[in-house]
């Protein structure tokens, strides 16, 4: 998601205030005044310029436009957490979704915290779509881990209320999954401007959330039917996690300038709003 934009216009504007100079690399001077790139004002300090900018008169803003790619961490966090949940839903190793108590830390500190850190970094570099995706799924894993946290008392409350309590709490969980159906559909539409891997991730998550909604809310269904629903949700979730691992490999290979893995870039198939307006004019 985090991509380096090609800056066709690099323009440096002096500040209205008096700014000093800083020496770097053989005594060359770098202005500490603000600069404007593609209409965006960058008030950079001398230390920041010395670290990230080239030492020519016009700094290479492509170097500072991508200090680091924050997408890899949340993608890894998401894929690992979803894989573990999918294994339990599919019943691998005779496990069930209720047997995930030992790995609650994975959901809280890897899924929740890891995706939150990535979301903050995406926000800093101005990637609103990735920020929104990572933060909402960070909250999803925090909430999922909280279900297994004894201090929240979810399991104890369900046991105390008996069958009726299990039914009503199942319906509440179905509401939660249902809201993520709508959210995922929005993300799926927006991802059509990114790449095929992201489209595949959100496309596979749609049946996953749909099946989980029916699973949690299907208190009138037979036990065998609920088992099949859980297995189907786990299968779609597992496919989604595989796509996430593929995307992670693609991102990390690009970071070390390794071989390029195709992700099916879709940005060229959609005219940007500015380009469409320019063509119209």
Secondary structure, DSSP 4 states (H G I P E B T S, - for coil): ---PPP-S-EE----SS---EEEETTTEEEE-S-EEETTEEE---HHHHHHHS-SSSS--HHHHHTS--THHHHHHHHHHHHHHHHHHHHTGGG--GGG-GGGHHIIIIIIIHHHHHHHHHHHHTT-HHHHHHHHHHHHHHHHHHHHT-GGGTHHHHHHHHHHHHHHHHHHHHHHHHHHHHHHHHHHHHHHTTTBHHHHHHHHHHHHHHHHHHHHHH-TTS-HHHHHHHHHHHHHHHHHHHHHHHHHHHHHHHHHTT-PPPP--B-GGGS--HHHHHHHH-
